Amino acid sequence: PWHSVQCLRHKFFFFGLHCLSVCPPLGMESHRIENDQLLTSSVYQHRYSSHRARLNIQASGDEDDMNGGAWCANPEEKMHWIELDARTLTEFTGVITQGRDDPLDDYVSSYYVAFSNDSREWTVLDDGYAEWLFFGNSDKNTPVLSQFMEPVVARYIRILPQSWNGTMCMRMEVLGCPVPDPLSQYQSQNEVTHRDDLDYTHHNYLDMEKLMKSISDECPNITRFYSLGKSFKGLEIYAMEITDNPGMHETGEPEFRYTAGYHGNEALGREILLMLMQYLCREYKDDNPRVRHLVDETRIHLVPSVNPDGHMKAFEKGSELGSWTLGHWTEDGHDIFQNFPDLNNILWDAEDKGMVPKLIPNHHLPIPEGILSSNGSVAVETLALISWMESHPFVLGANLQGGERLVAYPFDMRQEEIRVIEDQSLFRWLAISYASTHRTMTQTFQGGCHADDPTGGLGIVNRAKWKPIPGSMNDFSYLHTNCFELSIFLGCDKFPHQSELLREWEHNREALLTFITQVHRGIKGVVRDKEGNPISNATVSVEGINHDVRTGESGDYWRLLNPGEYRVTARAEGYSPFTRLCVVGFDPGATLCNFDLNKSNWDRIKQIMALHGNRPIRLLSSGNRGSGQRYTHSTNQIPNSKFSNKIPNGNGGDMNRARLHRLRLMRIRRLRQQRLLASKTTMLPTTTTMTTTTVPTTTESTTPWYDSWRLGETFEENTTPTGEIELTDSLDYNYNYKIDDY
């Protein structure tokens, strides 16, 4: 036990009576080891060349693709080896091996290890009696660690397979500590400067809970520690709210979210969010102006572990010895990220039938009945997330994942053809705001983690073009709520060694903060009635973008937009729609665009019609106005609701006013013609006598066609001194139209 304690204090591993040195991975899996640092004796084909020897690398499913699932040697050769150039003197302490990612069961079962300082003369590691034969894998997926009894200092390390199952193929990671050398340019370039005093360690569930509670205790004025619900095994799904007034939504303040740990073995996102909590708390206390402004003006929610059950399973194996999928799913077998109701096909089918947005909305699509309660097809963790998303007016969010280094934006699902999302240019901006401020995400000259770079060097990609999936959180969030959601893939190594956490924090810190500030991009405001009361559930639409947002309980809304001029319309049931021009500039902060809506005239018309038993209201006739006789429409009784948008309202509208003016002029001309005919007589000559025959004019018994749309209105006709007829509206509409200054 004493030996064990001493070993742990010095980051050593206790094995028998020996203290074995534990060094971190050099970076085969994370791609810190570059392709030109690897050399092999032979290659089966280019698909299985040396750069494919990285731990947990995933093969392309296409056999014609040049990205295989391991390094495979030419079977015709007798000697096989793969070597790594550390580029500096290194204290090597162990090797991790793995088989080939392929339907076939190919793996190396035993091997020797050799070292060199010049790559010409090699020394095979021995145990004091003979060359040490290490036992490798017994299956293709499970990583196996071989630890050296004593560290070996060298620049090069070489693995020499001796026996294998199937084809000679392998993936690997090398453990080592660079020997300090102040003259080494390589080391100085890769040195990470320690700037923030944070907890750079991996946390199990209890450690995470303690850390989050300590942060809440340290900054009680700006934090709230709460739970979204429980996992399948009953663990709390914890969240941290960080804002100047925690626990309440402030009118005009947007809500933002970061979530991580959908897949339990993707631990980096979990630790990044725990570090972000610490950073925001301490920098706020230290009066960092940028952090203070961010926290005071934004309600930030951080959920580090959506799948705590899966993380516990992966944590038991550790950062290097878990397989690519260990802990990926929930305890009952769900992939949370793609476990959401599929609303894409509902929208797309409706669009193909021309039903959007008149019959089917282009936003806030309802969840089909019965999906959330159908035989456990939706995980309890997913249900907790949906409830959380529906109870907060989130504007922007991102989920942190692993296994790649890029930002993916919706749509995530692909149909026969790739659907272009209405807000694609905005999504691309949001994605590049993170990728471009990340230290390495746009450095894709080596390609992607497992295949060629899918981003074209930008660090961003449309998920449907890359790896389409149905039922993603991103698509669900966009189609069911106001929130724009993206996926941020933090790196090739899903569960990096603890020694990598400081480096990864430095790579992501600026990008994390920059992305949060994007929630203040576009327009915002409050929709009220004329008395100043907020209108909830009002729709705010932008001309030319077929995707709307809704106001919250306090009538406030946010609409993320790129810089430009936009015609924006606010609509609410019982109110007349109102359109105004809103300008989004390049300066930080959203443009304020408020809306004051008038009560709809159709409500008044319906009340009047209800008093008449919902019968059409008769209109005064020009010929019998004085006698009080009335006439009614005899044909084309069209329901009012179909033409509800044709009646002028309190806000007016240039198009409706112009149309009404034209209809009045047409009616006046027709009445003039009738009067002219009535005042003339026609003389019919004969061969004997002149007989005068008066042909009376006839008055139409029906309303002209251009008045048929004005059902439900009563009009009075006033004769002007010049003989012209003036039409007046007995309902006294206000036709004034005004665009508020912005």
URHU-V650264 format. One line per field, one symbol per residue. phi: phi as a letter, one per 30 degrees, with the letter a starting at -180 (. if undefined). burial: 1 if it has 9 or more other C-alpha atoms within 8 Angstrom, else 0. Layout:
phi: ???
burial: ???
//
This chain:
phi: .ddddddddchccdbiccccdccdddjdddiddddddcbbdabdadebdddcddeidcdddcdddccdcldbdddddccbabbbcdiadbcdblbcbadddaedccaccaacbbbacbicccbddbcjbaddcddcccadcddbcccddbdccaccbbccdcbaciddbababccacedebdcddddddcdcddccdcccbdbdddddddddddddddbddbbbcbbdlcdeciddcdbbcbadbdjbdcejcdcbbcbaidcddcddddddddddeeddddddddidddddddddcbcccbbdbdbddddddddddjdccdddcdidcddcjccedccdedceddddddddcicccdccdcahdddedjddbchidcddddddddddddcbddcbabccbbjbbaccbddccbcecddddecddddddeddddddcddbdcccddjddbbdddciicibadeddcbdbdidddddddccbddcbbcccdldddbddedddddddddceddddddddddccjbblbcbcddiddcdidccbcdjbdacbcdddcidbbbdbdelcbccbcbadibddbcbcbccccddjdddbdbccddddddddddddddciideddcdcddbdddidbbbdcbhdcedddcddcddbddikedddddddddddddddddddddddddcbcccdbdcbccccccddccdcbdeedcddcdiccccccddedjdcccbcddhdccdbbcddb
burial: 0011011100011100001111111111111011001111111100011111111110110000111111111100000111111101111111111111100011111111111100000001100000110001101111111100001001111111110110111111111110000000001000000000000100010001101110110010011110111111001111111111010000011111111111111111111111111111101100010011011111111111111111111110101111100111111001111111111100100110001100011111100000110000011111111001100011111111111111111111110000000001011101111111110011010001111010101111111110011111111111111111111111111111110011011111111101101111111111111000011111111110111111111111111111100111111100111111111100000110101111111010110011010001111110011000111110000000001000111111100110000011000100010100010000000000000000000000011000110011111110100001101110000010100000
//
